[in-house]
Amino acid sequence: MTTLTKYALLLVLSSLISSFSQVLLKKSAGKEYPSKLREYLNFPVITAYTVFFLCTLLSMYGLKVVPLSMSPLLDATGYIFVTILSFVFFREIPTKKQLLGLGLILAGIAVYAL
């Protein structure tokens, strides 16, 4: 496995972890809180934003080797991860337009890879 491949996989992993963080934020948003302050200062929200921050650091580290032109392609995998995780955790079924969009994302990734 080449160095570029390892760092590219690191960026995809960062996108996956960030997607879990987004799901955690959505799960937290569905709860009732006694005050506006508690709505934003609670364990799930603080954890999710901490994970976002760590994913940003992980992405910056990965971009030391991966060309910047490849970054949008690898970040686009986050849309796929969020859709899958939304189905798994919330039983949200994607609409036809969302599936078409995911298909276009996958097609774009395939075209870039070729």
C-alpha positions in Angstrom: 0.0 0.0 0.0 1.4 3.3 -1.0 1.8 6.3 1.2 -0.8 8.2 -0.8 -3.3 5.4 -0.4 -2.8 5.3 3.4 -3.3 9.0 3.7 -6.4 8.9 1.4 -7.9 6.2 3.6 -7.1 8.4 6.6 -9.2 11.1 5.0 -12.1 8.7 4.3 -11.9 7.5 7.9 -12.1 11.1 9.1 -15.2 11.5 6.9 -16.8 8.4 8.4 -16.0 9.5 12.0 -17.4 13.0 11.2 -20.6 11.3 9.8 -21.0 9.5 13.2 -20.7 12.9 14.9 -23.4 14.4 12.7 -25.7 11.5 13.6 -24.9 12.1 17.3 -25.9 15.8 16.9 -29.1 14.9 15.2 -29.9 12.4 18.0 -29.3 15.1 20.5 -31.4 17.6 18.6 -34.4 15.3 19.0 -34.5 15.6 22.8 -36.2 18.2 25.0 -34.0 20.2 27.3 -35.0 22.3 30.3 -33.2 25.4 29.0 -31.5 26.8 25.9 -28.1 26.6 27.6 -28.6 22.8 28.3 -29.6 22.4 24.7 -26.1 23.3 23.6 -24.1 22.4 26.7 -24.7 18.7 27.1 -22.6 15.6 26.7 -23.7 14.5 23.2 -23.3 17.9 21.7 -19.9 18.7 23.3 -18.7 15.2 22.3 -19.9 15.6 18.7 -18.2 19.0 18.3 -15.0 17.6 19.9 -15.1 14.8 17.4 -15.6 17.3 14.5 -12.5 19.2 15.7 -10.4 16.0 15.9 -11.6 15.0 12.4 -10.5 18.4 11.2 -7.0 17.8 12.6 -7.0 14.3 11.1 -7.9 15.8 7.7 -5.2 18.4 7.9 -2.7 15.6 8.7 -4.0 13.6 5.8 -3.7 16.5 3.4 0.1 16.7 4.1 0.4 13.9 1.5 -2.9 13.8 -0.4 -3.2 16.4 -3.2 -5.7 19.1 -2.4 -7.5 18.4 -5.7 -8.4 15.0 -4.3 -9.9 16.4 -1.1 -13.4 17.2 -2.4 -13.7 13.7 -3.8 -12.8 12.1 -0.5 -15.0 14.5 1.5 -18.0 13.5 -0.7 -17.9 10.1 0.8 -19.4 11.8 3.9 -22.7 12.1 2.1 -22.8 8.4 1.5 -21.9 7.6 5.1 -24.5 10.0 6.5 -27.2 8.5 4.4 -26.3 5.0 5.5 -26.0 5.9 9.1 -29.3 7.8 9.0 -31.0 4.7 7.8 -29.3 2.5 10.4 -29.9 4.8 13.4 -33.1 6.6 12.5 -34.7 4.3 9.9 -34.8 7.3 7.5 -35.4 6.0 4.0 -33.7 8.1 1.3 -36.0 9.7 -1.3 -35.5 9.1 -5.1 -33.8 12.5 -5.4 -31.4 11.6 -2.6 -30.6 8.2 -4.2 -30.0 9.9 -7.5 -27.7 12.4 -5.8 -25.8 9.6 -4.2 -25.6 7.8 -7.5 -24.1 10.9 -9.0 -21.6 11.2 -6.2 -20.5 7.6 -6.7 -20.3 8.1 -10.5 -18.1 11.2 -9.9 -15.8 9.2 -7.6 -15.6 6.4 -10.2 -14.8 8.9 -13.0 -12.1 10.6 -10.9 -10.6 7.2 -10.0 -10.3 6.2 -13.6 
